[in-house]
C-alpha cells in the first residue's frame, strides 16, 4: 500500500487497556443514578454495606436501611447491569470510553475495576487480569 493511500480508516489503532477505579461513593452514585435513569428509583435510605463477589460473574450486593420503615433491604446487581451503570456514569462525568472497546468488570480484593480494552489479544488481556488479581491479594 502506498503511503498516500493510508487514511484513518485503514490504520489500526494501537492496543489499549484502561482500568477505571470507582470509589465506594462513586459506585453508589453511579448505581443510584442508573436506577433513576431507567425509571426505577431506589427507595430513600442509607447504605449500610456494599459487598462484591464472584459467582462466576461479578455481583454487587447493597445492604441499606429504609428511611421510612427503618427495615433492612438487600439489592443484588449483576455485572451486565453494573457495566451499563458505570458507562452512563463515565458519560455523565465526561470520562472518554471508546464505543468499540470491550468493557467488563474485574475484582481484585475489595477493589472493583472497570476494564476497557480494544485491539488486545485475549491472551494478553488474561495476563493483565491475573496481574491485577495478584496485586489485589
N, C-alpha and C positions, 0 to 999 in steps of 0.2 A: 504494500500500500504506500503510495507516495505521501510525503509529509502534508501536502496541501489537501489531501483527501481526509485527514483526521479532523473530526469535529467532536463536539461534546456528546454526540450520540454513539460514537464508535469507541471512545476511550472508556475503559472500565475504571470505576472509582477504586481507590485503594481500600484495602480491608480496614474495617473499623469495628472496634468493640468498646462500648462505653458502659459504665455502671453508674447509675444514679442511686444514691442512698438517701432515703427519706427519713427524717427524724420521726419519732413517735407522734409528735404534734402534727407534722406534715401528713403522715399516714392518716390520722384521724380526720384532718381537714379534707384530704382527697376523698376519703370514703364518705364522709358526711355530704360533701358537695355532689358526689356522684349519685347518692340516694336522692337528693333534691332534683338533680338534673333529669333523672329517669322517672320523676313523678311519684316517688315513694319515700318521702322524708322520714327520717328516724324520729321516734317519739323523743321529746326532750328528756334529757337525763345526764348522768355523769358517768364517764368511762371509768370503770374500776380497774380493768386489766385487759391487756392485749396479749394473746398467745399466738405464736406462729409455729406451725408444724408441717411435716411432710407426710402425706398419706395417699398415694405416692406423689400427688401434686401438692403444691404449697397451699395451705389453708390457714386463714387468719380467723381467730375466734375473738370476738369482743364481748367482754362482760361489762354490763352497765346497770346502773340503778335508775329506775324511772323517777322523774321529778314528781309526778302526780301520785303514784301509788306507793312509792318507795320500794317496789318489788324489784328483784334482780332478774335480769333478762340476758340471754346469750344470743349473739348473732354470728353465724358461720358464713364466711365468704371464701369462695373458691378462686383459684388462680386466674381463670379467664375473666371473671368479673373484676378482680383486682387490677389486672393489666389495663382494662378499659378505664378504670377509675384513675390510675396513675398516668395514663396517656392524656386524659382530659385535664388532669392537674398540671401536667407539663405544658399543655397548650395554654391554660389559664395563666401560668407563670412565665410564659414566653421562653420555655426551655425547648430548644430545637430537637425534634425527633424525626429522623428520616422516615418517610411514608413506606418505602420499600425495604425497611430493615426488619429483621426478626426481633421479636420482643418477648421476653419471658422474665419470670421472677426466679431469683436464687436466694437461698437461705444459708447463711454461714454463721453458726452460733445463734445469736439473737438478732443478727443484722439481716434486714431484708434488702436485697439489691434488685433494682430494675435494670435488666441487661438488654442492651440494644446492640445488634450486630448486623453487619452486611458485608458480603463478599469474603466471608471467613469460612474455610473448610470445616466441616463438623469435627474432625479430629483435633484441630487447633482450638476450637471452641470448648471442647471437653477438657483440654489441658488447662485452660484458663479457669474453667469452673472448678476443677479439682484443686487448683492453687488457691482459689478463694475459700473453698471449703476447709482446706488445711489451715489457712490463716485465721479462720473464724473459730477454730477449736482450741 
